[in-house]
Each structure stands twice: as C-alpha cells, then as structure tokens.
C-alpha cells in the first residue's frame, strides 16, 4: 500500500482515523464529513484536505481510495476535479433519461439526494474490480446507508454496471472523452439498466423517491482503455 505523503512527524496524509495507514474507512469518513453526518477536528481537516481547498470533500476521498486501491499515480487534486466534472455530465444526462421514462409511465421524478450520491460514489469505487451487491466487508450494499451515512429509509435498491471504453489514443481524459462521449456513456448505462427487468424495476418503482448516482474511473494504461463504473442507489426516506 502506498500513501499520499508522510510528514516529518510520520503522520500519514489522509489518515482520518489516526491508525497510521490509509484505508477505505478514511475515505468513507471524509465523505461523511462532507455530507454533514460526521464532524472533524481542525487537525483532521488539515491532514485530510488533499486538494488544499480548506475543506473535506469527495475529491479528497477519491484520492485516498485511488491510493488504497493502488491505481495510477496522478497529480494531486487536479485529475480528481476533472473526474468530478465528468461525473456531473454523466449524472445529469442519466437522470434526464431516467425521469423522462418515469414521467412516461406516470411516475413522479426521482430527486437527487447528496447523501445517497456520496454513498453511491463509494459503492462505485468498491466495484472497480468486480460488480457485487455485497460490500468488501461482507455486508449488503444497504450497510453503507445504515451504518456509515446514517441515512434512514423505508426501502432501498441498488443498480450496478460498468463499461470499458477504448482503446483510446491516450487515456488522458481530455483526449478520451468529450461532452458528447460522456452523454453517450450515460445513455449506455441507462440502456443497460432499462434492458434488464430487475434494474428497470429499481429505476421505475413508484415508492422510490430519491437517488444517488456514483461514477468511478479506472485506467488500464497498457491496453489504453478506461473502465467506467456506475452505481445507482435508490431509496424512500423515512
């Protein structure tokens, strides 16, 4: 396992819980702080503010998850911000398509929920290597809502899918994707879910009210491909 960096006092940059190493637990706790469901000390904010903007955010959590997973080394803070911008385009187009279908069949539109969105981002990262509704800790996907983000719900559901894009001439995001390519990815994910009955049912259930869409990217430099994982979390809040 590599770390982001180490200070002179041997404090691991990004280590939120102070156990001396980076793990997915640190990333999830940072996401909880950014969602307002957990508080952080000044020292924790200073140590875990990877992109240097003075606060803890999903960008910081993504960087830590990349390091923990042993993914490619990237310049601190900048590429994660690009990924967030790319995710926003995919998310917006996906929600447009989904809510258009719900309107067509007489369902109310799903509303984006920030806590569900942050939880879905963690779930997308957890599914980079393989898709499973069971989390790496052996618990069902709903564990992230119940025990980590403290989101109270009556019903919940999850959709997962991935697309491998390329080969690209370069895995630099500005070369591999333009806005239309990202919208096409959203349409691809929507189509994959719409063509499968259990996934389609999650998208169109009348009792679901809120949604979070999470996207994760993984570069395969040797094959010049980029794997894009999409996680949807659906819920009915209490």
Secondary structure, DSSP 8 states (H G I E B T S, - for coil): ---S-B-TT--BTT-SS-SSS--HHHHHHHHHHHHTSS---HHHHHHH-TT-SSS--HHHHHHHHHHHHT-----TTHHHHHHHHHHHHHHHHHHHHHHHHHHHTT----EE-HHHHHHHHHHHHHTSSS--SB-TTSSBTTHIIIIIS---EEEEEEEEEEEEEE--S---HHHH--HHHHHHHHHHHHHHHHTSHHHHHHHH-TT--EEEEEEEEEEETTTTEEEEEEEEEEEEE-
